[in-house]
Amino acid sequence: MCKRKPIFLVVLAVAILMVIGSGIAQADYWIFGYSGGAANYLDVTTGAGPSTLSTAGTLNPGGYNQGWWSGTYANSAGNTNYFVGVINVTNKLNDFFTFNISGLAGQTVTSADLRVYTYGINSPGNLNYYLYDVSTNAATLNYTAGTNAAIYTDLGSGVKYGTFTISPSEAYSTITLNLDAAAIANLNSAIGASSTYFSIGGTVTPVPEPCTLILLGSGLVGLAAFRKRHKRV
């Protein structure tokens, strides 16, 4: 009878903690810091040609249909900052952009790009920014008062519209994020349903540093060797 399984589990736990610990050391990371100063854009192409939609509008009391939500960090109504990431170590924020698509009625979108100004970026390395569909209605989404874990989760899950690597060197510049086929399909569905608004959610995570990957690889190799050595015990 093998009695070494508990030792194997201990080794596995140590390897996992090594990887997790390397990520925890980074603490805060975010993009779009202090970002409420201007509108952002959705550039689309249809059979009628190119068109640009803006987050400028009346849904948000501050004038722009953009912002962020957190389940733990309170926001205020009218705040158009589209901050996304982790602040004060434990508070996670996801962001959103809302566009009035009523002017696209009867058209079919073939491509779409989200064009965003980055403002500040806080990270020692690259960050992965993920865009998702949004099910929260536009009016509720844009009234950014307080905390709401459900909206926060909605903005960072569901149908993915793309993954984009953001470098700290891109701070204070305009970036263009090419939306994928899933986004195009959902946008056309919203247009076909005569929806007035279309929203895009975002969340961000650090790109694993080489040392983290080395730790993970070393841990897995060690576990494989341990199992091979004791498989006949």
C-alpha positions as CSV (number, residue, x, y, z in Angstrom):
1,M,0.0,0.0,0.0
2,C,1.3,3.4,-0.9
3,K,1.5,5.8,2.0
4,R,3.4,8.6,0.3
5,K,0.4,10.4,-1.2
6,P,0.3,13.1,1.6
7,I,4.0,13.9,0.8
8,F,3.1,14.3,-2.9
9,L,0.3,16.7,-2.0
10,V,2.6,18.7,0.2
11,V,5.1,19.1,-2.7
12,L,2.3,20.1,-5.0
13,A,1.0,22.7,-2.5
14,V,4.5,24.2,-2.2
15,A,4.9,24.5,-6.0
16,I,1.6,26.2,-6.3
17,L,2.3,28.6,-3.5
18,M,5.7,29.5,-5.1
19,V,3.9,30.6,-8.2
20,I,1.1,32.4,-6.4
21,G,3.6,34.1,-4.2
22,S,5.5,35.5,-7.2
23,G,2.3,37.1,-8.4
24,I,1.3,38.5,-5.1
25,A,4.6,40.4,-4.8
26,Q,3.5,42.7,-7.6
27,A,0.7,44.3,-5.6
28,D,-1.1,47.1,-7.4
29,Y,-1.4,47.1,-11.2
30,W,-3.7,49.1,-13.5
31,I,-4.2,50.9,-16.8
32,F,-6.3,54.0,-17.7
33,G,-5.4,55.7,-14.4
34,Y,-7.1,59.1,-13.9
35,S,-8.8,58.6,-17.2
36,G,-12.1,60.6,-17.2
37,G,-11.0,63.6,-19.2
38,A,-12.2,62.7,-22.7
39,A,-14.5,60.4,-24.7
40,N,-13.4,57.2,-26.4
41,Y,-14.5,55.7,-29.7
42,L,-15.8,52.7,-31.6
43,D,-14.7,52.7,-35.2
44,V,-16.9,50.5,-37.3
45,T,-17.1,49.6,-41.0
46,T,-20.4,48.7,-42.7
47,G,-21.6,48.4,-46.2
48,A,-22.2,52.1,-46.1
49,G,-18.6,52.8,-45.2
50,P,-16.7,53.7,-42.1
51,S,-18.4,55.3,-39.1
52,T,-17.2,56.5,-35.6
53,L,-19.2,56.2,-32.5
54,S,-18.3,58.0,-29.3
55,T,-18.9,57.5,-25.6
56,A,-19.9,61.1,-25.3
57,G,-23.6,61.1,-24.3
58,T,-26.2,61.7,-21.7
59,L,-26.5,58.3,-19.9
60,N,-23.6,59.2,-17.5
61,P,-24.3,62.3,-15.5
62,G,-20.7,63.4,-16.2
63,G,-21.2,63.4,-20.0
64,Y,-19.3,60.3,-21.1
65,N,-20.8,56.8,-21.2
66,Q,-17.8,55.0,-19.7
67,G,-16.6,54.1,-16.2
68,W,-15.7,51.3,-13.8
69,W,-17.3,49.0,-11.2
70,S,-15.9,47.1,-8.2
71,G,-17.4,44.7,-5.7
72,T,-15.3,46.2,-2.9
73,Y,-14.3,49.8,-3.8
74,A,-17.0,52.4,-3.9
75,N,-17.4,54.6,-7.0
76,S,-19.5,57.8,-7.4
77,A,-22.2,58.7,-9.8
78,G,-20.9,60.8,-12.7
79,N,-17.3,59.5,-12.5
80,T,-16.2,58.8,-16.1
81,N,-12.8,57.4,-15.2
82,Y,-12.4,54.0,-16.9
83,F,-9.8,52.8,-14.5
84,V,-9.2,49.0,-14.6
85,G,-7.0,46.8,-12.4
86,V,-6.0,46.4,-8.7
87,I,-5.6,49.3,-6.3
88,N,-4.7,49.3,-2.6
89,V,-3.7,45.6,-3.0
90,T,-7.2,44.1,-2.6
91,N,-9.6,46.2,-4.6
92,K,-10.3,45.0,-8.2
93,L,-11.9,47.3,-10.8
94,N,-13.3,46.4,-14.2
95,D,-14.2,49.0,-16.8
96,F,-16.7,49.6,-19.6
97,F,-17.5,51.7,-22.6
98,T,-21.1,52.3,-23.9
99,F,-22.0,53.5,-27.4
100,N,-25.2,54.7,-29.0
101,I,-25.7,52.4,-32.0
102,S,-29.1,53.7,-33.1
103,G,-27.5,55.4,-36.1
104,L,-26.4,52.0,-37.5
105,A,-30.0,50.7,-37.9
106,G,-30.3,48.6,-41.1
107,Q,-26.6,48.3,-41.5
108,T,-24.3,45.3,-41.1
109,V,-21.0,45.8,-39.3
110,T,-18.0,44.0,-40.9
111,S,-15.2,45.3,-38.6
112,A,-15.0,47.2,-35.3
113,D,-12.1,48.7,-33.3
114,L,-12.2,50.2,-29.8
115,R,-10.0,53.3,-29.8
116,V,-9.0,54.3,-26.3
117,Y,-6.6,56.8,-24.7
118,T,-4.5,55.0,-22.1
119,Y,-3.6,57.8,-19.6
120,G,-1.5,56.3,-16.7
121,I,-0.3,52.7,-16.6
122,N,1.0,51.2,-13.3
123,S,2.9,47.9,-13.8
124,P,6.6,46.7,-13.9
125,G,5.7,44.6,-16.9
126,N,3.1,44.0,-19.6
127,L,-0.6,43.6,-18.8
128,N,-3.2,41.6,-20.6
129,Y,-6.4,43.5,-21.2
130,Y,-9.5,41.4,-21.9
131,L,-12.7,42.7,-23.5
132,Y,-16.1,41.1,-22.9
133,D,-19.8,41.3,-23.7
134,V,-22.0,43.1,-21.2
135,S,-25.5,42.1,-20.1
136,T,-26.1,44.9,-17.6
137,N,-28.5,47.5,-19.2
138,A,-26.8,50.7,-20.2
139,A,-28.7,53.0,-17.8
140,T,-27.8,50.9,-14.7
141,L,-24.2,50.4,-16.0
142,N,-23.5,54.1,-16.4
143,Y,-24.9,55.1,-13.0
144,T,-21.6,54.2,-11.3
145,A,-22.6,54.9,-7.6
146,G,-21.3,52.6,-4.8
147,T,-20.2,49.0,-5.3
148,N,-21.8,46.2,-7.3
149,A,-20.1,42.7,-7.4
150,A,-22.6,41.5,-10.0
151,I,-21.8,44.3,-12.5
152,Y,-18.0,44.0,-11.7
153,T,-18.2,40.2,-12.6
154,D,-20.3,40.9,-15.7
155,L,-17.7,43.3,-17.1
156,G,-14.9,40.7,-16.9
157,S,-16.7,37.5,-18.0
158,G,-18.9,36.0,-20.7
159,V,-18.3,36.2,-24.4
160,K,-14.7,37.4,-25.0
161,Y,-14.1,40.1,-27.6
162,G,-10.3,39.9,-27.6
163,T,-7.1,39.8,-25.6
164,F,-4.7,42.6,-25.9
165,T,-1.2,43.0,-24.4
166,I,-0.6,46.5,-23.0
167,S,2.9,47.7,-22.4
168,P,3.8,50.4,-19.8
169,S,5.5,52.3,-22.6
170,E,2.1,52.9,-24.1
171,A,1.1,55.2,-21.3
172,Y,-0.5,58.5,-22.4
173,S,-1.1,57.3,-26.0
174,T,-4.1,56.2,-28.1
175,I,-4.4,52.5,-28.6
176,T,-6.6,50.6,-31.1
177,L,-8.1,47.3,-30.0
178,N,-9.4,45.2,-32.9
179,L,-12.6,43.5,-31.8
180,D,-13.0,39.8,-32.9
181,A,-15.8,38.0,-34.7
182,A,-17.8,37.4,-31.5
183,A,-18.0,41.1,-30.9
184,I,-19.0,41.8,-34.5
185,A,-21.7,39.1,-34.3
186,N,-23.1,40.6,-31.0
187,L,-23.0,44.1,-32.4
188,N,-25.0,43.1,-35.4
189,S,-27.5,41.3,-33.2
190,A,-27.9,44.4,-31.1
191,I,-28.4,46.5,-34.3
192,G,-30.9,44.0,-35.6
193,A,-32.9,44.1,-32.3
194,S,-33.1,47.9,-32.6
195,S,-31.0,48.3,-29.4
196,T,-30.0,51.9,-28.6
197,Y,-26.8,51.1,-26.8
198,F,-23.9,48.6,-27.0
199,S,-21.5,48.1,-24.1
200,I,-18.0,46.6,-23.9
201,G,-16.5,45.5,-20.6
202,G,-12.8,45.1,-19.7
203,T,-10.6,43.4,-17.1
204,V,-6.8,43.2,-16.8
205,T,-4.2,40.7,-15.4
206,P,-0.4,40.8,-15.4
207,V,1.5,38.9,-18.1
208,P,3.4,36.2,-16.2
209,E,7.1,37.2,-15.8
210,P,9.8,34.7,-17.0
211,C,10.7,34.0,-13.3
212,T,7.1,32.9,-12.6
213,L,7.1,30.6,-15.6
214,I,10.4,29.1,-14.5
215,L,9.1,28.5,-11.0
216,L,6.0,26.8,-12.4
217,G,8.1,24.7,-14.8
218,S,10.5,23.7,-12.1
219,G,7.7,22.8,-9.8
220,L,6.0,20.6,-12.4
221,V,9.3,18.9,-13.3
222,G,9.9,18.2,-9.7
223,L,6.5,16.7,-9.2
224,A,6.9,14.5,-12.2
225,A,10.2,13.2,-10.9
226,F,8.7,12.6,-7.5
227,R,5.8,10.6,-8.9
228,K,8.0,8.6,-11.2
229,R,10.4,7.7,-8.3
230,H,7.6,6.6,-6.0
231,K,5.0,5.1,-8.4
232,R,6.0,1.5,-7.4
233,V,6.0,2.1,-3.7
